[in-house]
Amino acid sequence: MQTPTEYKINEVFESIQGEGALTGVPSIFVRLQGCPVGCAWCDTKHTWTLDEQFQVSSEQVMAESGESENWFATSIEQLLNLFDRHQYQAKNIILTGGEPCMYDLRPLCKALFDKGYTVSVETSGTYEIKVTPETWVTVSPKVDMKGGFKVREDAILRANEIKHPVAMEKHIEELENLLVWATQIPAPLVYLQPISQQKRATELAVKTCIAKNWRLSLQTHKFIGIE
Ligand code: SF4
């Protein structure tokens, strides 16, 4: 397990959040390295490995364009300095992955809030979510994936929003089974997100959102061609 103040990072970039409740919010994305969950359709498979042969400098990672298995290790202070060096303007930080909840994110969240940022984390719900109370938590539950991890009840209970990728009816059933745990007040927002913008998946998501008063999440960044 990682030491609390060192994080392995696959990429850092500034863009606009394209999905879920924070769609449209300018954000600095911090993509943490490492994920054993094993979703077949994962679009960030390059973040899975924690193999040290891919450890490089932060300068090398920041100079790369496109997907890479390379990662760098950083302290919180070094990460904040990196934000300054790149003159990022966004005031919201999105901790994503990979599976960011493999790490204890509390020291990082605290330091970011202390610097005036808002913070959100995107997780599969298969790890304990170690964040500060103010952190916005998006759980995108990954059920029965190859890695054999279970979605945790405490992750559903911590979620501010649940964003579920759907392609077929069984994905809706999976979500309903998990929502039995969602007894928190206020209730989490529930979003359906069609997998890969497929036509059938989109039709299913729209129909189900209307029937259940859930919300539709589109990966808007893919429509306008930004990261
Ligand atoms: S949890 Fe996320 S990063 Fe990990 S395999 Fe699934 S989609 Fe990919």
Residues whose N, C-alpha, C, O or C-beta is under 5 A from the ligand:
A	BS01	SF4	C35 V37 G38 C39 C42 T44 G97 G98 E99 S124 K142
